[in-house]
């Protein structure tokens, strides 16, 4: 969906040779949403790289949905926790866990 927490897709890049895509979303204010160029156009690319606001960049790695051995690590577990913790995981350190912004 293109409407997530009031965010709109600004632009996207597809890199099929490397099996990933990048999506850039922003939270436009009021009438600015109607003025956004259509995503995937030269105008939207120019807007992305000249805008004064902030975007959220999301990456989609193609093929993981068909890889039975694919697993996701949330970054919320790691060896920096006590060994008795249910979130203890050897060999990794906890990392990025969430994104917050004002809507």
C-alpha positions, 0 to 999 in steps of 0.5 A: 500500500502507498498510504502507510501512516500517511506516508506516500511513495516518492520514488523507487529504484529497481536493481533486478541485476542485484535482486533488490529495489529501493522505495523512498517514502515521505509524510507530505503535509496537507496540500503538498501530497497532491503536488507530488510527481508520479513515483518512478518518473524523472520528475519524482527522482528530481523531487527526491534529491532536491526536497527539503524534507525527510524520507524513509528508505525501504529495501526489498531483497528479491527472491527471499520469499522463495528461499526456504532457508531464508530467516530474518533477524530482528536485531533485538537479540544478541550476545550482549544480553545475559546468557540466561535471557531468552533473547540471548544469541551467541555470535551477534550483538543487538542492533537496530530495532525500530523506527519512530517519527511524528505523524 
